Amino acid sequence: MSTTARLCANVSISALLFAMQPAHAQTIGAGLQPEYVIVTADRARIADPTAVDVQVTAAKAQEQINTVNTEDMLKYAPSLIVRKRHYGDTQDPVATRTSGLGASARNLIFVDGIMINSPIGNNNSAASPHFGVAAPQDVARIDVLYGPFAARYAGNSIGATINITTRMPDHFEFYGDVTGAMQNFNQYSTDQTNGTWQLSAGVGDRYGAFSWRLSANHLDSTAQPLAYVTLTRPAATSTAGTVLSGAFNDLNRTGAPIVEVGAGNIEHQVQDTDTLKLAYDFENGWQLAYTASLFHQDDDASTQSYLRDPTGNVVYTGNSNINGYNYNIAASSFSNSIYNVQQSQLAQGISLTSEKGGDFAWEIIASDFAYLNDKQRVPTAALPGAFTSGAGTVNRMNGTGWYTLDANGVWRGWSDHELSFGLHRDAETFAQTRNNLADWIAGGVGTVVNSAKGRTATNAVWAQDIWTLLPDLKASAGLRYEDWRAYGGNNFSASPALNVNQPRISASTLSPKATIAWQVSDAWRVTGSWGVAYRMPTVTELYQSVTTGTFLSVPNPNLKPERASSYELATEHRNDSGFFRLSLFEEDITSALLSQSAPLVPGSPTLFSYVQNVDRTQVRGVEFVIDQYDVLLPGLELMGSFTAADGRIRQDDAFTKAVGKFIPGVPKLKANALATYRIDDWAFTLGARYSDRTFGTIDNSDPISQTYQGFAGYFVVDTRARYKFNENWNVSVGVDNINNDKYFLFHPFPQRTFVMEVHYAQ
């Protein structure tokens, strides 16, 4: 059994997350060091549903992947897609083999035991993970577990559970890292070079039983446009309005004619992450660990108009004639594309764990994530005046946050059995207020425009047993009970008038799990897993408001939990030169929580998009993963994955047009591959990532994918070369998207980007 497997079998989410030493993956391939290995867990041998499916070590990512932010390390993990729009992006959700980028609540993500998957929502914007809690230079490894097969994890594990473990020193150490990136972006009339630079430093030491680490990361990044300003073309031509030039005729994702008149959301982000990690090992085998990470961001977004009047002046608003059609360009068309975001977030985690040997081991772990300051200022006044002043609004989320509490144990005193069990609590608070501003740049807070708030909490108890049926046959069975509450919900709007206290709702669920594993031979293993999971509605899903002209309504504050029944049958072959794994998987969800179009008022022909329970969805697919060393010649490693999935809406009584259509965000095919050649102190890597196009609507009414707000397929090739001067110094250069694929995942994505990194450590 590998070290990773033993840690997982010892009921160790926090033992994993707060381990003082980076765990070593088992060696595969002659002459290679353990840290070079991506591990797929030995689940078939141990029948442990908490065993890791994929482990990405920091050493391997540093060698193979152009890593600027921590989420970059997952770029080539099987079946995962991280929607990272640019370096420093804080809206970077993870898609899995069964869920799309808009289903962020179907993933659990932790950094040293701190939940960072933003459980307040289920979207690809404000509910995205907070990867900034951990700087990439501090990460020791990332462990990924697919599917809801472990009783210890909540129903948000439907997609994946991702555990990020940071390093702790065993002697005095210091590191410094300088990273730079440059992107050449050219689309429509936008032609710009965007730069990113990052400075990181860390220091730590161990004094007997006490160890500590302090690190700081500073990032300054300018992005390509994240949005385009578009106008829907009128039905008839006209000669009215000032004639303007510079626009581009195009189609939106539904196929309607539009004109592209400018670029927006051109972000300049400055981010700082400061992290302190402390640990103490008691003589009785207990271990106490504490982590605190303070993240701060200042983000300014600008806009660019393509429009010019007959004298060559830049135009942002007004009665205009573009390509023979009359448009009345509203002030908000461009002003909504500029904003300032300021965020300060504090993440903390503490754990107390017992010695892992003996018949009984236990752990207690707590984490807290707090939005100390979170505000976004946006102008409502017209440009160009709004560049320097003018009216606007500010959206604040101060006071939003969540905490988790876990007490877990494992008992091995029963022959041929390993019984694990635990108690869990999590609680989420959402607070959002939008105010008017007389001066959107520096003005004081004015009257309240609207607000929303609410709370959710879950108490859970779980147990899971792993027992040996035969020397080569093991099985596990688990059960998780959850008691969930949503309360304190309120929605307010000044115009249209609304002030509603939402009803308190609750749900109690039981989630059974089972796994059986057969070690067919030394090389072959077969595993079958089944699990039921309930994903509870998030506070923003329950209390979102929908405005329809002069009427504002909260469509459904009584959403039901979505129930997933997941299956996986996997076979794996492993030998001295590597491994490959073939998995068949299926996921059936009833009462799926998806945003869809439906009437707000029964019988109305007018449709609006908001979250509802979709009666039934289903995803069936196959995943193939391979990692082989010394292929064709010594030092050459080939690894990759291929996933084919058929995700469909099977029943939707509220919106029958969606039945039989593809689930938004789930591509039929996606794949990645990496080839790394190591010779002496050099490592050369060539990688490729591919995905089919997907749909953004539940009825697939967006057939045009290669346009702003469309979801296009892509094929991206990356390169990286690293040279180690000695044990202290190394330098890396690389290119992301070297083939310069220009594609959209709702937003325009980065084009060819050059990356360079210089790293020192002692």
N, C-alpha and C positions, 0 to 999 in steps of 0.2 A: 504494500500500500504506500502511495506517495505521501510526502509531507503535507501537501495540500489536501489530500483526501483525509488524512488523519485529523487535520485541523477542522475540516467540515464535519466529520463524523463526531467530533467532540462538541457538537452543538455550538459552533463558534462564529456566529456572526460578529460578535465584538472581539472574540479572540483573534479572528481574522483582521478585524478592522483596527484593533489597538495593539496588534502584535509588535513587540519591541524590535524584532529582527525581521528583515524581508525574508519571506519563505522562498526556498529554492525549489524550482520545478525539477522533476526528474529528467535525467539526461536522455536525449534521443539523438543518435548520430555519433559516429566515432569522432573523437578529438574535439568535440564542441563543449563549451562551458554550459552549465545548467541555465544561466541567465539568458541564454539565447533562445530558449524554447518557449513556444506558445503551447500550453497544455490543454488538452481536453481531458476532463476528469475521468478517473477510473470507476465510473458509476456502475458498470456491469459487475465489477469484482466486489464492490462493497454494498451495492443496492442502496446507496444513500442519496435521497432526492435533493439534499442540500449540497451535494458535491458540485464542483465548478465544471461547467461545460467548456469554457474557454478562459484562459488566463493570459493576459498580455503583460509581460514584464517591462519595466522601465528601460532596461538595457536593450531589449529587443526593439522597442519603439524608437529609442534614440538612434539606433543603428539604421533602421529601415524606413522610418516615417518622418516627414517634415513636420515636426511638432512645435507649434507655437503656443497653443492652449491645450489643456488636459484632454479635452474631448477629441483632439486629433489622434490620440493614441488608439481610439476605437475605429479609426477610418477603415481598417481592413478586417475587423472582427466579422465572422460569418453572419450573414443575414441582417446585420445592422446597417442603418443609414443614419448618420448624424447630419441634420440640416443646419450646417454652419455656413452662414451667408458671407462672412468675412472674419478675419482675425479679430478676436475680442468680442465677437457676437454674444449677446446675452439671451438671444432667442434662438436656441439651438436644441430642439427636441430630438429624441431618438425614435426612429421607426424600427419595428421588429419584423419577424417573418409573417406575423398575422395582423399587425396593426400599423396604421399610417402615422404620418408626422403630426396629425392633429389629435392623436390619442395619447397625450403625454401622461395621463393618469393611469395608463396601463403598464407603467414601468416603476420600479423601485430603484432609487439610486442613492448610495451612501458614500460619504467621505469620512473615514475613521469613525463610523457609527453615526454620523450626523446625516439626517435625511435631507437631501438636496433636490429631490424631484418635484418640488413645489406642489404639494397636495391640495392647494387651494383651488386648482382649476384643471381643465382638460383641454388644452389648446396648444398651439405652437407659438404663442406670444408670451403673455404675462405668466403662463403656467409652465414655462420651459425650465429645465434643470439649471441649477446654480453651480456650474462647473468651476466658476471662478474661486470657489472656496479653497481649492487646491491648485497651487502652481505646478506645472508639469515637472519642474526640477525636483519637487518634493515627493513625487509619486514613486512608490516601490513597485506596485503592480495593480492591475485592474482585473477582477474576477467577474465573469458573466455567467449567469444561470438562466436558461431559457424555460419558460412555462411555469404554471402554478402547481408544481408537483411536490412542494415542500410545505408542510403544515406550519412551520415557523414563520412564513412570510404571508403578509396580507394579500387580499385579492388583487391589489395593484400589480402583483407579479405575473398577471396574465401574459404580458409580453416578455419582459425580462427583468431580472434583478442584477444590478451592477454595483459591486462593492469596490471602492477605490481605497487602497491602503497607502498611507504615506510612510516615509522612512523614519527610522530612529537610529542614532549613532551608537556604536559600541566603543568609540574612542573619539578624541578631538578631530573634528572635520570642519572644513570650510569649502564653499563652492561659489563660483561666480560664473554667470552666463550672459552672453550678449547675443541677441537674435535680431536679424533684420530681414524684411520682406518687401518686395516691390512688385506691383501688379500693373500691367498695361491694359487698360479697359477702353474699348472702342465699340460703341453701339449707337445707332441713330446719329445725333449730332454731339454726343458725349464722347470726348477723346481726352483721357486723362491718365496720369500716372499716380498711383496711390501707394503710399509707403507705410510701413509698420516697423517700429523698433521696440525692443523689450530688454530690460535689464533685470536680472535676478541675482540674489545673493542669499546665502544661508550659512549659519554657524551652529555647531552643536557639540556635545561632549557627554561622556558618561563618567560618573564618580561613584564607583561601587554599585550600589543598588539604584542610584538615581541617574536618570538620563534626561536630556533636554535638547530641544532644537528650536531655533528662531530663524525665520526666513522672511524675505520681502521680495515682491515682484511688482515691477512697474511696466505698464504697457501703454504705448501711444500709437493709435492706429487710425488711418483714414480709409474709408471703404468706397467701393463703387456705388452708384445709385442703387438703392434698394426698392425704388418705386419709379414708375413713370406717370406723368400727368397726362390723362387721356380724356377725350371728349367724344361722346356718342354722336355720330353723324345724323343730321336730320333726314327726314324722308325725302324732302324736295330741295332742289337747288334754289339759290337766292342771290340777289345782288346787294342785299342790305349789309351794313356794317363796314368797318374799316378793313381794307384788304391787308392781310398779313401773310408773310412768307415764313418758311422754315419748318412747317409741320410735315409729318409723315403719315400717309394713309396706311391703315393696318386693319386687322380684325381682332376683336376681343375673344376670350376663350369660348364664348357661345356662338361665335361666327358672325356677330353683328359688326358692321363697318364702324371704325373709330378713326380718330387722328391722334397721333402722339405729338404732344406740344411741349413737353419738357421732361426733365428728370428730377427726382426728389429723394428725400431721405438719405442724403449723402452725409454719412455720419463721420464725425471725428470723435473718437473715444479716448479718454485717458482713464486708466484703471490702476488701482493699487490694491494688492493683497498682502496682508501681514499676518503671519501665522506663528503661534506659539504652541508647542507640544511638549508635555511633561510626562514622565513615567517613573514609578517607584516599585521595585520588586521586594516584597517582604520576605523574611526568612522562612515563614511558614508556607511559602509558595503562592501567596496572594500577589496580585499585581494591580496597581492603581494607575490609571492613565487619564490625562486631561488634555483636550485640544480646544483652542480658541482661534478663530480666523475672522479677521475684519476685512471686508471688501468694500471698496469705494469706487464709484464711477461718475465721471462727468462727461456727458455725451451731447455734442452740438450737431444738429443736422441742418444742412442747407439745401437749396434747390437751384435748378438751372432752367431757364426758359429758352426754348428754341425759336420763339416767335419774334418777328421783327416787323415794324410798321414801314411804310414807304420811305421814310427818312432814315431807316436803319436803327431806330430806337428799340430797346427790349420791351416787350409787352407781357403783362401778367394778367390783365383783367380787362373787361369791357365788351361792348358790342362789336363783334368782329366778323370778317368774312374770310374763311379759310378754304382754299381750293374750290370756290364756288358755292359754299354753304355758309349759312348764317349761324353764328354761335354767340351766346351771351355768357362770357367766361366769368364765373363767380369768383369772388375774392378767395373763397376757401379752396379753389382748385389748386392754387400754388401754396397758399399760406399753410395748409394742412401738412405740407411736406417739409416744413422747417419746425424745429422744436429743440428744447433743452431738457435733458434728463439728468437728475442728480439722485444717486442711490448710495446709501450706506447700510450694510447688512452685517450682522454679527452672528456667526455660527459657533456653537459650543457643544462639546460632548465630553462625558466622563464615564468611566467604566471601572468596575472592580471585578476581577476574575480570580478564580481559584486555580490551584495547580492542576494541570491537565491529566496527570497520572492517577492511578487508583480507580476504585469502583465508582466514585461519585465526583463530578465536577460541576461548577456553577458559574454564573456571571450575572452581574447587574449593570445595566447600561442606560444612560439618559442622554438625550440630545435636545437642543433648542436652536431654532432659527428665527431671528427677529429682523423685521424691516425697521431699522432705526430712523431712516429718512428715505422717502421714495416719492419723488414728485416730477411731473412732466409738464413743462410750460409750452403752450402752443398759441400762436397768434390767430385772431379772427379778423384782424384788419387786413386790408389789401396790401400786396407788395407793389412797389418797392419800399413804401413807407414802413412796413412792418419789419424790415430788416433792422431798423434802429429803435422803433418804439411802436406803440399802438395797443389797442385792446386785444385781449386774449383770454385764455382759461388756463387753470392749473389743475391737474389731476394728481391727488395725493393718496398714497397707500400706507402712510405711517401707521404703525400699530399692527399691521398684518404679520402673521407668523404662525409657527407651529412648534409642538414639542412631542417627543416620544419617550416612553419608559418601557423597559423590558427586564424581566427576571427569568432566566433560563437555567435549566439543569440537565444533566445526563447521568444515567445510572447503568453500570455495566455488571452489576453483581448477580444478575440473573443469567444462568447458563445459556449460551447461544443467542442472547438478546442484548440489544442496546436500546434503552428506553430514554427518549428525550422529551422534554416538556417545558412549558413556559407560560408566563403571563405578559400581556402587552396592553399598552394604552397609547393612543395618539390623540391630539386635539389641535384643531386648526381655527384660526381667527382671521376673518377677512374684513377689512375696513377701507372703503374707497369713497372719496369726496371730490367733486369737481366744483371749483369756484370761478367766478368771473374775475378778471384782472383789468384794471385801467391801463396798466403798462405791463405787457406780457413778459418783458425782459427783466424788470426790476421792481414792478409794482407790488403793493401789498395785497393780501387776499381780500376779495370782495364778497358779494352775495353767493350763496350756494346755488349751483345749477341743478345738480342731482347728487345722490349718494346711495350707497348700498353697503350693507354689512350683514354679517351672520357668522355662525359658528357650527362646527361639526366636531364630533368626538367618537372614538371607537374603543371599546374594551374587549379584549380577546383572551382566550385561553386555548392552548393547543397541546397536543401530545402526538408522538410518532415513535414507532417501534421498528427496529431493524433486526431481523433474526435469520439465522443460518438454517436453511431447510436441509441442504446437503452440502458437502464440501465445496462444490462448484455452483451452488444455487442459493441465492439469498432473496429475501423479500422485505418490503417495508409497507406499513400501513399507518396512516395518520388521520387526524381529525382536528379541525379548527372551528371554534365557536366564536362568533363576533356579535357584539351588541353595539349598534350604531345609533347616534342621535344627531339631528340637525335642529338648531334652535337659535333664537336671537336674531332672526332675519328681518330686515327692514329695507324697503325701497322708497326713496323720496325723489320727487322731481318738482321743480318750480313751475315749469311749463313744458308740456301739459301737466296739470296739477296731479300729483300722486303722493300719497303718504300711507304706506301699507305695512303693517306688522304681519309677517308671514307666519303660518302655522308651524308649530313644533311637530316634527315627524321622526319616526324611528323604524328600525328593522333589526331582526335577529336572524342569524344565518348559521348553518352548519356546512362545512366544506370538507368532504372526505378526500383522501389521497391514497394512491397505491402504486408501488413499483416492484417489479420482479426482474432479476438479473441472472443470467446464465453465462458462466465462463466456459464456453464450448471447448476451447483449447488454450494453450499459452498465448496464442496470437488473436483468437477470435472471441468476441463477446457480443451478446445480444441482450438488449434491455427493452422492457415495455413499461410505460408509465401512463397513469390516468389521474386526473385531478379536477376537482370542482373548485371554483373560486367566485366570490362575489365582490365586484368592484362597486364601492359605495359612491353615490353622487357627491361631487365636490360642491363647496359652498358657492362658487361662482356659477356653476351649472344650475343650482337651485334658484338663485336670486338674480339672474341676469334680467335686464329690462329690454323690452322691444318697443321702439317708438314707431307709430304708424300715423304720420300726419299730426293731427291734434289729439290722438289717443295713445296713451302709454299703458302697457300692461306687462305684468309678469306672467308669462304663459303657463308655467307649470312649476310651482314650488313643491310639488309632491312627486318628484321623480322617484322611480323605483331603482334599487340596485340592479346592475347588469350581472347576469349569471353565466359564467363560462364553464363549459365542460371540454377539457383538453385531453388529447391523446398523443402519444408518441411511441413509435416502434423504431429502434435504432440498432444497427449492427456496426461494429468497429473492428478493424484489424490493426494491430500494432506490432512492430518489430524494431530491430536496432536502427533501421534507417528512417523510421518515421511512422506515420499512421494515416488511415483514412476512415471516414465515418459516413454512413448513409442513414438518413432519418426520414421516416414518413410521419407526418403530423397532421392533426385536424383540430380545429377549434370551433365549437358551436356556442354562440352567445344568444341568450334570450333577454329581452328588454335592453338591448344594446343602446348605450347612450351616445347618440350621434346628432350632429346638427343637420336638420333637414328643412325643406320648405313645406309649409302646411298653413291652412287658415288659422288666424288667431281667434276668429269668431266662427263657430260651426255654421256651415252652409255658405260662408262667404267665398266668392271666387278669387279673392286677393290672397296671395301667398306671401309668407315671410319666413325667413330662416332663423330657427332657434333650436335649442337642444330638446330632443324628445326621446322617449323609449321606442326604439325600433323593435318590432316583435321578434325577429330572428335573423341572425347573420351566420355565415359559415365560411371557414377558410380550410382548404385542403391543399397539402403541398408536400414537396420533397426537398431535402437539403443534402448536399454532398460537400464534405470538407476534407481537404488533403493537406499534409505537410510532410515533405520528403527531403532528406538530407543527402548530400554527396551524389546528386543526380547527374549522370553523364560524366562529371569530373569532380574530384575532391574540392570541397568548399562551396559547392553550388547548392542552394536550398530553393525549392519550389513549394509554394503554399498557395492555397486559394479555396474559394467556396462558390457554390452555385445553388441558387434557391429558385424553385418554380412554385408558384402559389396561385390558386384559384379562389379568390375571395368574393363572395356574392351576398346580396341581400335576398334572403329566402322568404321573408314575410314582412309586410309593412302595411297594416290595415289603414293607417292614416295617410299614406302617400303611395298608392298602388303603382305609380309609374316607376318607383324604385325597385320593384320586385324583379329579381333576376339580373340586376345591374351589378357592376363591380363596386366593391367597398372603396370609398375614397382613400387614396394614399397607399394602397397595397398593389405593387406592381406584379405582373404575371411572371416576370423573370428579373433577377438581379444576380450579379456575380462580381467577384473581385479576385485578383491574383497578384502575387508578389514573387519576384525572382531576385535572390540575393547571392552575390558571389563574394566570398571572403578570401583574401590572399594577403598574407603578412599582416600589416597594420591597416589595410584598406578593406572597406566593405562597399560594394556597388549594388544598388537596388533599382529595379524597374518594376513599377506597379501599374495596375489598371483597374478601374471601377466602372461598372455598367449597371444601368437600370432601364427597364421599359418605362414608357409614359404611364401616368396614372391619371385619375380623375379627381377633381376637387368637389364635385357635387354628388349627392347620393343617388340621383337619377341619371348620372353620366351625361348631363346636358351641357357639358363643356368640351366639345370635340376638338377645339383648336388648342394644342398644347404648347406650341412654340411662340408664346406671346406673354406679355405681362399678365400675371394672375393665372396663367396656365401651368400645367405640371408635365413638363416634357421628359422624354427619355434622354439619357446622356451616356457618353463614353469618354472617360477622362483617364489620361495617362500621367503618372507621376514618376519622378526620378530623384535619387538621392545618392550622394557619395560621402563617406566619412573616412577621415584619416586620424589615427591615434599617434600623436608624436611620442607620447610616453604614458605612464600611469596617471599623469596629472592633466595633460592637455589633449584635446581633440578638436577638430574643426570639421564642419559638415556644410555641404552646398547641395541645393536641390531645386527642382522646378515642379510645381504643382500645375496640372492641366497643361502640360507641355504641348499638347495638340490643339490647345486654344478652342475647346468646344464651348460655344456660346449657347447656354441653355437656361431655362427658367424652371424653378420650383416655386411657383407663385412669384417670387422675386427673381430678378436677374442675378445669376451666380458668378463668382469670380472667374475671370479669364486667366491667361497664362501668368503665373506668379513665381518669382525667383526668391529663394530663401537661403540665408546663410546663418550659421550659428558657430560661435566660438565658446568652448566650455573648459573651465578649469575646476579641478577638485583635488583636495588633499585629505 
